[in-house]
Structures are given as C-alpha cells and as structure tokens.
Amino acid sequence: MELVKANNQGELLALEIGIHALATVNDKTKKGGGVRAYAAEIGKGESSITRWTSAASVYCSLSATLQTKEIQEKVQHLYEISKAPQITWQVLTSYSIFLWGFLFEILENAELFIYEWQ
C-alpha cells in the first residue's frame, strides 16, 4: 500500500494500481475494505479504481503470452473487454492485439506514403 501511496509522480501504471486494488479489496481480512475506502486511502477517484480493477481482472485472467507491456498500457481497452462475458476475454484481447498491430502498420505506411508525395 505504501508504494501505491508514494506514487505521486505516476511511476505506476493504472493497471498496476488496479491489480493492487483488486488484491486489497478482495482481501477479506482487511477491515473497512472496498473500492471506496481504497480510493480514499490512495487519493484517487472511486470510478477510476473501479475501472482499473475491472481491467486488472481481465489482465490477470489472460495467459502469460498475452500479459505483455503493450497490453498493460491499454487499461481502457481492458476495461471495455471486462464488460463482455469472462469466457470471451482471452479471445477479445488476442483480437485487439492483432488489430492494434494492423492499425499501427497502416498508419506507418500512410506516413511513408504522405512523405513520398511531398
């Protein structure tokens, strides 16, 4: 908890905070636990913690091959995936990673095309 509280300069990713919150909120030995108490303790909004813990649930359910740095930075995407049935999370995340790579390649090629036209 101290590491999360000391994260004033944003070294921790939102997903890392979500993973910590998920473990802390789910820990039945904590008194007065819950998302609201956790958010107040670290000075973040309750809605942010809720989204981050939902994203963390998806991330933690993925196979090790999908738990990459790239996906760690896609908290909003993981949050949206969390709204789907849990059985689909792995497939949706795999598909999203494929699309991100495909779109990046298209944008990269478009930049080269525009540069050649100048």
C-alpha positions in Angstrom: 0.0 0.0 0.0 2.8 2.4 0.8 4.2 2.0 -2.7 0.9 2.9 -4.3 0.5 5.9 -1.9 4.0 7.1 -2.7 3.2 7.0 -6.5 2.9 10.8 -6.7 4.9 11.1 -9.9 3.0 8.4 -11.8 5.6 5.7 -12.0 2.9 3.0 -11.6 0.6 2.2 -14.5 -3.1 2.4 -13.9 -3.2 -1.3 -14.4 -0.6 -1.9 -11.7 -2.7 0.1 -9.3 -5.8 -1.9 -10.4 -4.0 -5.2 -9.7 -3.0 -4.0 -6.3 -6.5 -2.7 -5.6 -8.1 -5.9 -6.8 -5.9 -7.9 -4.3 -6.5 -5.5 -1.5 -10.3 -5.1 -2.0 -10.7 -8.9 -2.3 -8.7 -9.5 0.9 -11.4 -10.4 3.4 -9.0 -9.8 6.3 -9.0 -6.0 5.7 -11.5 -4.1 7.8 -13.4 -1.4 6.1 -12.2 -2.5 2.7 -13.9 -1.9 -0.5 -13.3 0.3 -3.6 -14.4 3.5 -1.9 -12.1 3.0 1.1 -9.2 2.1 -1.2 -9.7 5.1 -3.4 -9.9 7.4 -0.5 -6.7 5.9 1.0 -4.6 6.5 -2.1 -6.3 9.7 -3.1 -7.8 8.6 -6.4 -11.4 8.7 -7.7 -13.6 5.7 -6.9 -14.7 5.4 -10.6 -11.1 5.2 -11.7 -10.3 2.5 -9.2 -13.4 0.6 -10.3 -12.4 0.8 -14.0 -8.8 -0.2 -13.2 -9.8 -3.2 -11.1 -12.1 -4.3 -13.9 -9.2 -4.0 -16.3 -7.0 -5.9 -13.8 -9.5 -8.7 -13.6 -9.2 -9.2 -17.4 -5.4 -8.9 -17.4 -5.0 -11.4 -14.6 -7.2 -13.9 -16.4 -5.1 -13.8 -19.6 -2.5 -16.4 -20.4 1.1 -15.4 -19.8 1.7 -15.0 -23.5 -0.8 -12.1 -23.6 0.4 -10.4 -20.5 2.7 -8.0 -22.3 3.9 -4.4 -21.7 1.8 -3.4 -24.7 -1.4 -4.7 -23.2 -0.6 -3.2 -19.8 -0.9 0.3 -21.3 -4.4 -0.5 -22.7 -6.3 -0.1 -19.5 -9.4 1.5 -21.2 -9.5 -1.4 -23.7 -9.2 -4.0 -21.0 -12.0 -2.2 -19.0 -14.3 -2.4 -22.1 -13.4 -6.1 -22.6 -14.4 -6.7 -18.9 -18.0 -5.9 -19.8 -18.1 -8.9 -22.0 -18.7 -12.4 -20.6 -15.5 -13.7 -18.9 -15.2 -16.7 -21.2 -14.6 -14.3 -24.2 -11.8 -12.2 -22.5 -8.9 -14.2 -23.9 -10.2 -14.1 -27.5 -11.2 -10.4 -27.4 -7.8 -9.4 -26.0 -6.0 -11.5 -28.7 -8.1 -10.0 -31.4 -7.5 -6.5 -30.0 -3.7 -7.0 -30.0 -3.9 -8.2 -33.7 -5.9 -5.1 -34.6 -3.6 -2.7 -32.8 -0.6 -4.1 -34.8 -2.6 -4.0 -38.0 -3.7 -0.4 -37.5 -0.2 0.7 -36.5 1.2 -0.8 -39.7 -1.4 1.0 -41.8 -0.6 4.3 -40.1 3.1 3.8 -40.5 2.6 3.1 -44.2 0.3 6.1 -44.6 3.0 8.3 -43.1 5.6 7.0 -45.6 3.1 7.5 -48.5 2.4 11.1 -47.4 6.1 11.8 -47.1 6.8 10.5 -50.6 4.1 12.8 -52.0 5.7 15.9 -50.6 
